[in-house]
Amino acid sequence: MAEAHQAVAFQFTVTPEGVDFRLSREALKHVYLSGINSWKKRLIRIKNGILRGVYPGSPTSWLVVVMATVGSSFCNVDVSLGLVGCIQRCLPQGCGPYQTPQTRALLSMAIFSTGVWVTGIFFFRQTLKLLLSYHGWMFEMHGKTSNLTRIWAMCVRLLSSRHPMLYSFQTSLPKLPVPRVSATIKRYLESVRPLLDDEEYYRMEMLAKEFQNKTAPRLQKYLVLKSWWASNYVSDWWEEYIYLRGRSPLMVNSNYYVMVEWAQARQAFFSSGKNKAALEAIERAAFFVALDEESYRYDPEDEASLSLYGKALLHGNCYNRWFDKSFTLISFKNGQLGLNAEHAWADAPIIGHLWEFVLGTDSFHLGYTETGHCLGKPNPALPPPTRLQWDIPKQCQAVIESSYQVAKALADDVELYCFQFLPFGKGLIKKCRTSPDAFVQIALQLAHFRDRGKFCLTYEASMTRMFREGRTETVRSCTSESTAFVQAMVEKSHVKADLRDLFQKAAKKHQNMYRLAMTGAGIDRHLFCLYLVSKYLGVSSPFLAEVLSEPWRLSTSQIPQSQIRMFDPEQHPNHLGAGGGFGPVADDGYGVSYMIAGENTIFFHISSKFSSSETNAQRFGNHIRQALLDLADLFQVPKTDS
């Protein structure tokens, strides 16, 4: 925070006696050290950028190639097949660094060696990109790996054996492919069939066919053209139009555990003077730290404790979170920690990876003394905290109070119910010979039908991180197969064998849809980009307008677990995080995140709005509990006591 230090480093006052000028040596020292550290970080970033840019090459490997070329020339072996001589003849004549034959020869060999080195890097990356474009392994049955996949895995392991840096493999990842319009339309119609009656489905089918035959070919050409030059044809538009241009408040709606008015207030009250300097100091920081006076922790004996913990992380008291920072690190009075992350820069797996590393490092690498203090000695050279100076006039106070009332109403409307499901986890689910994610998603469909008496459009977030700059895709997990199973379960007139068959069909369908989404054959991102192209071209599409306006009344997401192997969660269950959650997407819907934390436990975070008479987060949570138990009973697998 160099601006804050500068604010106290130089002080002068104009008085009738003259100008009173004061200089703080300590502040100047910290400003100087801050500048040195800034330049060090800048040089480190430049160095890391170069090393990432030449990966898997390195300065050492370049030197080895140069030495090999020079050494072979001393042995009268021309490994360049005459190219060094051609380069030497092309060098400019005259005095200077090229005046001696030896210098010209060495320079020519260095240029040739650099060309060989760069060519090797290029072929390495293209080979790895070609290998990573193979996704057949995802569609093979568990335990039945083909020879082709085995060979592919060996080649990938061989080419990625060197320790990479962050983003080292980014240029080796294939681009996200643009699906065929016909395939996307077909999968879309399949996804809405269980939600529409015959008349509504026929109308939607006609709209889809009209779009596919008349409007889509032109839009698709522009989208394919974009995919040729853009790193990812979805990610930049998704970030801009979904996260950055959204006009709803970040609190609850976008951030996972107000707009025009804030822009006007910023221009009026924070565009100059000490307010501008203080705000810039905050915005230039990497993240925000909130030191809360309240204490929260999860107590297994108190079911409400986890929900209160989650509510505090989701929105706090509405004025102790900085929602448009990358993330806010929240430290409670009792030492418990949590995060509130802004969604534009990262999806949940990134924060999950970070938090796993924090938990593992804190407990198993750093440790504490017997008295509970951190090991090691504090650094006395760190600069002391600097209080930011603000000038808040009455007009600004009125704006702040108005915004606070809006935020408070939004926060008070959120019902969050979190619980730890203890009867079983993925260990028992695997004994049912099904995917844990499919098992939970089908349980959510069963629970939602029991809760609302109908099915709804369901969103499950999937990753597209096998592609360059990939982010998310939607899995529409309410399928004809899952609805058929749920209806059979509710009717209670089918034998268990038939129910198991229906369940397995629904689970296989869900797994296939998830794999298609991960391999670039999803539905919603393609339609979203086609819609944006239509807006740019001024083309009206009733089909796209209706598709993009459909509400997601059940929005779900699985929180990844065990992304890094720093400790065994089965041996240290008390060091597991409880995951995180988000607010409901629709006013009359649910937001559900879940973390399959181990062999014997699953965490759920369920959100809804008190203002909706149709939803109740705790009621839905109880339905989820019962649905999971009913599915386990369907396979007659013994469960541990909760």
N, C-alpha and C positions, 0 to 999 in steps of 0.2 A: 504494500500500500504506500507507494512513494508519494502520492498526492497528499495523503494524510500527514506524512512526515514533513513535506514541504510547507504545509500549512503552519507548522510550529517552528520550522527552522529559521525563517526570516520574519521578523515582526518590526513594524515601524509605525509611529504615531506622529501625526502632525499637530503641534501645539503652538500657542502664541510665542513660546520661547524658541521654536525651531522644530526640527525633525528628530524624534527619538528613535534611533535605529538599534535593534538588538539582534544578536546572532547566537544561535545555540550550537555549540560544538558537538554535543552529543547527537543532536538531531542531524547535523551535517554528516557526522560519521555514519549514521544509519542510512542516510540517503546515498552516500558513497558506496557502502556495502551492498545496498539494494541494487544500485546500478551495476556493480561488478557481478553480482549473482545473476542479474538479468542477462548480461552478455554471455556469461558462462552457459546458461540454459540455452541461449540462442545458438551458440557454437555447437553444443551437444545435439540440438535438434538438426542442425545442418549436417553434422557427422552421421547421425542416425539416418537422415534422409538419404545420404549417399550410400550407406551400407545397405539400406533396404532396396535402393534402386538397382544395385548390382548383384543382389542375392540371386543364386547361391554363390556367386563370385565374391571375392574379397581382395583387398590390397595385397595380401600375401599370395593369393593364387595368381594375381596379375604379375607379381614379381617373379614367381616361379616360371610362368610362361615366357617372360622376357629373358630370364637367365637361360632357359632351355634353348631358346632361339639363338642367343648370343653364343652359348657353349657349343651348339652344333656347328656354327660358322667357324669357330676355331678348329674344329675337327674336319673342316672342309666338307661338311654335309649341309646341303641347302634344303632345309625342311620346307621352305616357302615355295619351292618349285619355280624360282625365278621372280616371285612377286617382290622380294626385298630389293632386287636390282631395279625393277620397274619403279618402285616408290622412290628409290634414290635418284633416278634420272628425272623424276617429276619435281624434286625439291628445287626451290629457286636457287639460281647461281649467285655468286658474289661473295663479298666479305661478310663478316659477322659469324654467327654460330655455325654456318655451313661451309666455312672456308677450308677445313681439312677433310680428307677422304674418310678418316677414322670416325670423325664426328657425324658425317653424313651417313655412314654405314650404321652406326649405333642408333641414330634417330630413325632410320628406315626400319631397322629391326624392331625398335620400340613401337612404331606405328603398326607394323605387321602383327606383332604380338598382341597389341591392344585389339586389333580387328579380330584375331582368332579368339581372344578372351571374350569379347562382346558377342561374337557369333555363338560361342559355346553357351553363354548365358541365355541367349535368345532361343536356341534349340532346346535347352533344358526346360525353359518355361513353356514353350509350345508343346513339348512332350507331356509335361505334367498337366497342362490344360486339357489335352486330348484324353489323358487318363481320367481326369476328374469329370469329364463329360459323360462317363459311363455310369449309369444309374441302375443297371440290371440287378445288382446285388440287393437293392432295396426290395425288389419284388420276388425274391426267392424265399421259399419256405424256410422257417427257422430250423436249423440243424441239417439242411440239405444244400450245401454250398457247391456250386458248379465249379468245374476245373477252370473255366474262363475267369470266374470271380477270384479264385485262388491266385491265378497268375497276375491278375490285375492288382490284387492287394499286395503281392510281393513287389511289384514294380513301383507302386505308390510309396510303399514303406522305404524302398531303396532310394527313391528320388527325394524323399522328405526327411531323410535321416539326420541331416545337419540341423543344429539348433537355430530355428528362425527367430527373427525379431518380430515385433508387432507390425502387421501389414506386409511382411516379407513375401507371403504367398498371394497377396491381393491380385497382382497382375497375372498369376498363374490360374486363377479361378475363371471358369467359363462364364460367358455372359448369360443372363436370364433370357431364355428363348421366348419368342412371342407365339402363343398357341394359335392354332387355326380357329377361325371364327366359328366354323361349323361344330368343332369339338366343344368349344366353350358354350355355345348355345345348347347343345345336346345335354351337357352336364348341368347347365342351369335349369333346364326344364325338368330334368330328373330330380333336382333338389327341391323344387316347389310343388311337385306332383302331390306329395302327401298333405300339403297345406291348402290346396285349392279343390273345390268341387269340380265336377265335370264341365260346367258352363264357364267358370272362371279360368280353368285350365285351357279350355279351347280358345278363349279370348287371348290369353297370354301366348299360346302357341302361334296364333295368327300374327300377333305383334312381333314375335321373335322371327318368324319366317319372313315377314315383310322387311324387318331390319337386316336380316342376313342376306337377302337378295338385292336390296336396293341401296341401303345406306352403308352397311358394314364394309364392302370391298374398298370404297374410297378411304374410309377411316383407317382400315387395316394397313393400307399402303403407307400412309404417313407414320403409323406406329412402327412398322417394320423399318422404315427409313431412319427413325429415331434410334431404334435398337442397334443400327449399324455403327453409329458414331457415339452414342451415349454409353457410359459404363454399365448402366442399368436403366432400362426403359421405364421402370416404375418408381424407383426410390426418390428421385428428386421431386417429382410431382407429388408423391405421397407425403413427403416431408413438408412441402410448401403448402399444399391445399388441405391436408388433413390436420397437421399439427400447427403450422405457423399462421395460416389464414383463418383458422376457426375463430369465431367470435364469442363462443361460450367461455365462461371462466375456466381457467386452468384447474383451480381447486376442485377436486372431486371428479370433474368431467374428463380431464386429460391426464393429469398427474396421477401416477399410481403410488400406493403407499410406499379490474374486471376489465374490459378492453378499450373501447372508445373513450370512456370516462377517464381511464388512466392515461391515455395518450394526451388528452386535453390538460389534465392536471400536471403531467410531466412538463409540457410545454410552458405552462403558466408559472409553475412554482419550482421546477427542478432543472431549468435550462441555463442557469447562471449562478455565480456566487458559490458560497460554501455548500449549498444543497447539491449543485452540479458536481463539485469535487467529491463530496461524500458518496453520492450515487455512483460515480465512476469508479471509486475505490471498491465498492461492492461488486459492480458488474465486471471488473477486471479480475476478480478473484476466481479461482478454479471452482470452488463450491462454497456453500453457506453452512455455517455451524449455528445451531440453535441450542442454547443451554436452558432447558426447561426447569422450572421450580417444582413441578409435579413429579410424582414417582409412579411408574407403571412397571409391572412385570407379569409374566404368565404364572398363575398358580393353578395347578391341576385340580385342586380342591374347590376352586372358585371358577365356574364356567364363564362368568361374565368378564373375568379379568383379561382374557385374550381379546375380546371384542373391544373393551375400553382401550387397551393398548393399541389396537389397530386404528380406532377412531382418532386417537391422539396423533398417530403418524400420518393419517390421511389428510387431516385439516387442522389439527391443533385447536387453539382458541381463536383462529382466524386472523391473528395478527402476529404470530410468532413463527411463521414459515415464509420463506422467500420462494414463491412458486415458479418464477421464471428463471431460476438458476438451474444449472445442470442437475444438481441434486442438493438437498439440504440434509446434512448429518445432524441428527437429533439426539442429544444426550440428556437423559432424565436425571433427576436429583439423586436417584439410587444407583447410578452408573450404568443403567440399561441404555442400549443404543438402538437406533433405527434410522431409516432413510425415507425421504420423500423425493421421488425422481421425476424430472420433467421428461415427457415422452418423446420429444422431437429428436433428441440426440441419440437415444438408445432404447432398445426394447428390454423386456424383463430378463432374458438370459444374461445380458451384460452385467446388470446389477446383481443378479444371482451369483454369477461367477465372482464378482468383487466381494460379495458378502461371505461366500464360502471361504475365500482366501483370508478374509479378516478373522472369521471364527477359528479357522485352523491355525493361523499364525499366532493369534492372541493366546490360544489355549495350549498349543503343543510346541511352539518355537520360542516365544518370548517369555511367557510365564510371569509369576508374581512372587513376591516375598511372603514369608509366613504371616506377616501383618496385613497382607492384601495390597501392598504397594507394588508398582511396576519395578521390574529389575533394571539395573543400570543407574547411572547418575544423570540428573537433569543438566541440560546445556545452559550455563549461565550467560553465554554470549548472545542468546536470542533477544531481539528487541522487545521491549514491553508493549502490551496492547496500547493502541492509540484510540481515544474516544473520538468518534466522528462528530463533527459539528453540524447542526441543522438550524435553519430559520423557518419556522412553521407559522405563518400568519393565520388569522382567524378564518379567512376564506379557505385556506388549505385544510384547516382543521375540520371545517364543515364538509369538505369533499371526503376526507378520511372517514369521518363518522358515517357519511352516507354509504361509502363503499363497505365499511365494516358491517352495517346493517344488512346489506345485500349478501355479503359473505356468510354472516351468521345465519341468515335464513336458509341459505343453501346448505350449510353444514348441519343445521338442526333438522333438516329434512332427510338426511341420510341415515338409514338404519343399517348398521353393520353387525353381522353375527359371525363370529369365528369360533371354530371348535376343532379339537383333535379327535379324529376317529381312531379308536384304539383296538376294536375287535380284530382287525387284520389289516395288512398292507399288500404290497406287491407279491410277497411270498405266497400267500394263499391264492391270489389272482392267477399267478403263473401255473399253479396246479390245475386251474380250470382250462389251461391250454388256450389262453387268449391274451391279447395285449392289455396291459394295465390301463392305458389311456382309453382304449375302446370300452373296457369294463366300466370305468367311471363315467364316460360320456353316455353310455346306455342307461346307467343308473340315474343320471341327470334327466334324461328323457322320461324315464318312468316317474321320477319324483315330480317333474314339472307337470306331467299329465294328471297326477294325483292332486297336485296343488291347484291347477287352473282348470282342469277338465278338458283341455285341448292342447294341441301341439302348436309350436311357434317356430319362426325362423331362428335358427341357432348358429351362433358364431363361435368358432374355436380358432384361436390364433395358432398358426403353424409357421415354422421358420423356412426361409429360402436362403440360408447362409452357405449353401453349397455353390452359390453363384456370386459373382463379383458385386459387392455392395448390396447384397441381398438382405432383406429385412423380414417382412412377414407376408403371409398369404392366409386366406380364410378357408377353413374346412367347415362346410355346411353339414353339421353332424345330425340334423334331423332328416333322416332318410326314409324311404318307403320300407326298407327292411327293419329299421329300428322302431318305426311306428307300428308295424305289424306285430313285432314282438311285444311292445308295450300293451297294445290292445288285447293280445292273447293273455298277458299276465293279469290284466285288470278283469277280464271276463271270468277267470278262474274255472274255465271249463276244459282246459287242455291238460294232458298228462305231462309230467316233467320231461319225458323224452322229446316230445314235440316242442316244448318250450326251449329246451337246450338247442335243438336244431335251429329254431328261429333266432335264438340268441347268437349262435355261431355265424349265421348268415349276416346278421346285423353287424357283428364284430368284424368280419372279413370285409364287408362293404366299407366300414369306417376306416379300417387300416389301409385299404386301397385308395380311398379318397385322401387320406393323410399323406400317403406316399406320392400321389399325383401332385398335391399341393407343394410338397417339398422339392419335387423335381421340375417345377415350373409349369405344370399343367393345371393350375388352379383356375377358378372362375372369376372371382371378384376383382382382383387387381387388373386383369385384362379388360373387363367391362368398365372399370373405373377409368383406365387410360383411354379407351375408346370414347367414353363420355367427354373427357377433357378435350380430345381432338375435335369432337363434334362442336364443342363450345368455341374453340379457336376458329373453326371454319364457319361458324354461324349456321350449322346444320341442326335442324330439329329432329329428335328421335323420341317418339312416345315410349318406345320399349326401354331405352336407356334411362329416361326420366323416371319411369315407374320402378325399374330395378334399383336405381340409386336412392330412391325414397323409401324403400321397404325398411321398417324398423327391426332392429335386432333385440327382441324382447328377452332373449337369453344369451348373454355374452359370457363366454368362458375362456379360460386360459390355464394351461398346466405350467406350473413353475418348475423349471429344471432343477434337478438335484444331483449331487455327486459329479459335477463337471470337472472337478479336480480331486485327486486322491491324496489328500493331506491327512485324513484319519478315517477310521472305519466307523461309520455311523451306527452299526450294530453293537459295537463294543463301547461306544461313547454316545449313547442316545441323548444325554443331557446337553451335548454340544451342538445339536441340530438347531438350525433356525426354523421358525414357524412359517417361513414364506412371506407372502405379501398379497395385497389385493388392490382393488380399484372400485370406483363408483359405478352405478348402473348406467348403461348406455341409453336406454329408453326410460322415460318417466314412469311407465307402467311395467317395467321389466326388472330382471335380476342381473347382477354382475357376480360371476362365480369364478374364483381362482382356487386352484387346489395344488397341493404338493404331495406327491407320493414319496414320503420322506424315508422310507426304508421297508424292510420286510414286514413290519408289524404296525405301521401307523400311516395315516393320511391326514393332512391339515386342509381345512376348508375355510375360505373367506367369502362370505355371501353378503351382497349389498342390495338394497332396494330403497325406495323412498316412502316416508311416512305419508306423504300427500296422496299416494295411490291407495285406493281402497281394495285393489285387487292383489296387492303383493304384501308379503310379510316375510322378512329375511329369516327369522327364527323358525317360523312355520315351515318354510321351504327347507331349512337345514334339517329339521326333524324328518321331513319326507326323504331327504337324501340319505340320512342314516338308515331308515327303514328299507329304502330301495337297495342299498348295498347289502344289507343283511338278507334280503329276499333273493338277490342274485346268488349270494354265497350258498344259501340253502338250496337253491335250484340245482347246484352241483353236488350237494350233500358232502361238503368238505367241512370237517370239524374246525371250529373257531376257538381262539383263545378267549378267556374272559376279559371283558373291558375294564 
